[in-house]
Amino acid sequence: MTIDLARKRADLLLMRERILRAAADIAAGDLAEGDLTPAAGDRHLAEHATELLDHELDQSLAENADNVIAEIDDALWRIEDGTYGTCAVCGAPIPEERLDAVPYATLCLEDKRRQEHA
């Protein structure tokens, strides 16, 4: 199996840019909405609860974006150091189908399953 590293690098960089753009859009939306204030005046408690839930969801998405960006950066580093596409646990090649689905994968399917069941 020969992985087209130039294509994978381009795919990872595009994915990174899309995630950064989406995270920036979320942050801009939060700024546009202003600070969350306690329910008062004409605001109904349910409206306030909905705003809090939306804010927490945005926070979770932003945190997840940071994690995926870090994984993408690690994958780009692995391309540079020649270890991209190799399982970090057993050293076996990661199938190209897995890398197509999760281009920043560090584990083969068998080791990923073991990790999830541990």
N, C-alpha and C positions, 0 to 999 in steps of 0.2 A: 504494500500500500504506500503510495506516495501522496502526501498532502500538499496541495498547492498553497504554500505558505504566504505568497503574495496576496492571493485571493482571501485567505483567512485573515490576514492583517487588515486588508481593506474592509472586510465584513465587520471585524471587531471595532475598527475606528468609526465606521458608520453607526454601528449599534451604540457605541459610546457617545457619539454626538447626539443621537436621537434621545438617549436617556437624559443627557445633560439638558437638552432643550425642554424635555417634558418636565424635569425637575424645576427648571427656571420658570416655566409656565405655572406650575403649582405654587411656587413661592410668590410670583407676581400676583396670582389670584388671591393669596392670603393677604398680601399687602393692600390690595385694592379693597378687600372686605373690611379692613381696619382691625382694631383690637377687639377681642371678645369682652363684652361687658356683662355684668350680671343682668338677669332679666328684670326690666323695670319699665314703667310707663305703659305704653301701648303694646309692648312685646309680650307675647304669650310664653309661658314656660316651655312649651313644646318647641317653639321656634328657637329658643335659646339652646335647648337640648340638641336640636338638629344641627345648629351651628357648631356646638362643641364636638359632636360626632364627626362632622365634616372636617373640622380642624385636626382631630386626632387621626382621621384617615389620611389627610394630607401629610401629617408628620410621619406616619408609618410608610407612606409611599416614598417620601423624601429619604428616609433612612434606608429603605430597600434599594433605592437608586444609588445611594452612596456605596452600599455593599456590592452591588453588581458592577459599578464603575471600578471598584478595587479589584474584583475578580477579572474584569476585562484587562485592566492594567497589568495584572499578574500574567494573564495569557499572552499579552503583547511582549512581556519580558521573556516568557518561555520560548516564544518564537525567536527572539534575538539570541537566547543562549542555547538553542538547539534541543530543548526538552519538550517543546509543544507536541501534543499528541501522544505523550507517553504517560501511562498511569503512575501517579505519585506514590502508590503503595506497592504494586507488584512489578512495575517497570514494563508491562506489556503495552503494545500499541493500543490506543483508544480507537475504536472503529470510527471511520469517517462519518458514518451515519449519525453517530452520537455527537461528533464535533459539529455536524451540520445543525443538529437540534440545539445543542448547548455548546457554542464555540469556545467558551471559557472553561469547559469541563477539565477537571484534573484527575478524575478517576474513571477506570473502565466500568462497565455496567455491573460486573460482579462485585467489585470493591465498593461501588456506590450502594448497591443493595445491602452489602454487609454493614456499611456505615449507618444506613437508615434503620437497620434492625438491631443495632447494638445498643 
